[in-house]
Amino acid sequence: MPTLKRSYGVGELLGQVLRQGPPGRVALMGTGGLSHWVGSDERRAFLRQAAGTRFGHEQEFPLVLGERGRINEQFDMDFLALLGRGAASEFIHLWSNERLEAEAGNGALEIRNWLTIAGASDDAPLQVLAYAAVPEWHTGSAVGQFGVG
């Protein structure tokens, strides 16, 4: 799995290439949840095992989702506020994959998509258009737009 820094860096390269292209407008879209935990503790531990060690044991750790999922709304709000300040580059230096998973869940690893678009937009501030913690969907969800101005 790529580091948060690498995901941001891919976005930076993508943004550079697009800015060097012909004039015009380009829209990039990233999708991914914010904080959320997917599966039981046992399932998540199984998925953290080293590559090559899980083969043949998948059925021992089925994915079971309850009716409502765990969400860390404070993390979501802090992360969105950081993006709103145009400070994604700070986040990638302060957080590791392990810290992210511990504090915001294994599903929060999807924020790489947010970081890729932040990198492509040259860390332009994010305007959050909507946010909701939706336990029935098992995730914190937001819609936003980078570089509105």
C-alpha positions as CSV (number, residue, x, y, z in Angstrom):
1,M,0.0,0.0,0.0
2,P,1.5,3.4,-0.9
3,T,2.4,5.8,1.8
4,L,0.3,9.0,2.3
5,K,3.3,11.0,1.0
6,R,3.5,8.9,-2.2
7,S,-0.2,9.3,-2.9
8,Y,0.2,13.1,-2.5
9,G,3.3,13.0,-4.7
10,V,1.4,11.2,-7.5
11,G,-1.1,14.0,-7.4
12,E,1.6,16.6,-7.6
13,L,3.0,15.0,-10.7
14,L,-0.4,14.7,-12.3
15,G,-1.1,18.3,-11.6
16,Q,2.2,19.4,-13.1
17,V,1.5,17.4,-16.3
18,L,-2.0,18.9,-16.6
19,R,-0.7,22.5,-16.1
20,Q,1.8,21.9,-18.9
21,G,-0.9,20.8,-21.3
22,P,-3.0,22.9,-23.6
23,P,-5.1,25.7,-22.1
24,G,-8.5,24.8,-20.9
25,R,-10.3,23.4,-17.8
26,V,-9.8,20.0,-16.3
27,A,-11.8,18.4,-13.6
28,L,-10.3,15.7,-11.4
29,M,-12.5,13.6,-9.1
30,G,-11.4,11.5,-6.2
31,T,-13.6,9.2,-4.2
32,G,-13.1,7.6,-0.9
33,G,-14.5,7.5,2.6
34,L,-13.1,9.3,5.6
35,S,-13.0,7.5,9.0
36,H,-14.4,4.0,9.2
37,W,-13.7,0.5,10.4
38,V,-14.5,-2.4,8.1
39,G,-15.0,-5.8,9.5
40,S,-14.3,-7.4,12.9
41,D,-11.1,-7.0,14.9
42,E,-10.1,-10.5,13.8
43,R,-10.8,-9.7,10.1
44,R,-8.7,-6.5,10.3
45,A,-5.8,-8.4,12.1
46,F,-6.0,-11.1,9.4
47,L,-5.7,-8.5,6.6
48,R,-2.7,-6.9,8.3
49,Q,-0.8,-10.2,8.0
50,A,2.2,-10.3,5.6
51,A,1.5,-10.7,1.9
52,G,1.5,-14.4,1.0
53,T,0.5,-15.7,4.4
54,R,-3.3,-15.2,4.0
55,F,-3.9,-17.5,1.0
56,G,-6.2,-20.3,1.8
57,H,-7.3,-18.8,5.0
58,E,-9.8,-16.1,3.8
59,Q,-12.9,-18.1,4.7
60,E,-11.7,-18.4,8.3
61,F,-12.1,-14.6,8.6
62,P,-15.3,-13.6,6.7
63,L,-16.2,-10.0,6.3
64,V,-19.1,-9.3,8.7
65,L,-20.7,-5.9,8.9
66,G,-23.1,-4.8,11.5
67,E,-26.1,-2.6,10.9
68,R,-24.0,0.5,11.9
69,G,-20.3,1.2,11.6
70,R,-17.9,3.0,13.8
71,I,-16.8,6.5,12.7
72,N,-14.4,9.0,14.2
73,E,-16.1,12.3,13.5
74,Q,-13.4,14.4,15.2
75,F,-10.8,12.9,12.8
76,D,-13.0,13.7,9.8
77,M,-13.6,17.3,10.9
78,D,-9.9,17.8,11.7
79,F,-8.8,16.3,8.3
80,L,-11.3,18.3,6.3
81,A,-10.3,21.5,8.2
82,L,-6.7,20.8,7.4
83,L,-7.5,20.4,3.7
84,G,-9.5,23.6,4.0
85,R,-6.3,25.4,5.0
86,G,-4.4,23.9,2.1
87,A,-2.3,21.9,4.5
88,A,-2.4,18.4,3.1
89,S,1.4,18.5,2.8
90,E,1.6,18.9,6.6
91,F,-0.6,15.9,7.1
92,I,1.5,13.5,5.0
93,H,4.6,14.3,7.2
94,L,2.8,13.8,10.5
95,W,0.7,10.7,9.8
96,S,1.7,7.1,8.9
97,N,-0.5,4.4,7.5
98,E,-0.4,2.7,10.9
99,R,-1.4,5.9,12.8
100,L,-4.2,6.5,10.4
101,E,-5.6,3.0,10.7
102,A,-5.4,3.2,14.5
103,E,-7.2,6.5,14.9
104,A,-9.5,6.5,11.9
105,G,-10.0,2.9,10.9
106,N,-8.8,0.6,8.1
107,G,-11.3,2.2,5.8
108,A,-9.7,5.6,6.3
109,L,-6.8,4.4,4.2
110,E,-9.1,5.6,1.4
111,I,-8.1,9.2,2.2
112,R,-5.2,8.6,-0.2
113,N,-7.7,9.7,-2.9
114,W,-8.3,13.0,-1.1
115,L,-4.5,13.5,-0.8
116,T,-3.9,12.7,-4.5
117,I,-6.3,15.4,-5.6
118,A,-4.9,17.8,-3.0
119,G,-1.5,17.2,-4.5
120,A,-2.8,17.7,-8.1
121,S,-4.4,21.0,-7.0
122,D,-1.1,22.2,-5.6
123,D,-2.6,22.0,-2.1
124,A,-5.3,24.5,-2.9
125,P,-7.8,24.9,0.0
126,L,-10.7,22.5,0.0
127,Q,-14.2,24.0,0.2
128,V,-16.3,21.4,2.0
129,L,-19.8,21.3,0.5
130,A,-21.2,18.7,2.8
131,Y,-20.2,16.3,5.5
132,A,-22.2,13.6,7.3
133,A,-21.2,10.7,9.6
134,V,-23.4,7.9,8.3
135,P,-23.1,4.9,10.5
136,E,-25.6,3.0,8.3
137,W,-23.1,3.3,5.5
138,H,-20.2,2.6,7.9
139,T,-18.3,5.8,6.9
140,G,-17.8,9.4,7.4
141,S,-18.7,11.0,4.0
142,A,-17.9,14.4,2.5
143,V,-18.1,16.2,-0.8
144,G,-15.7,19.1,-1.4
145,Q,-14.1,21.1,-4.1
146,F,-10.4,22.1,-4.2
147,G,-9.3,25.4,-5.5
148,V,-12.6,27.2,-5.5
149,G,-12.0,30.9,-6.0
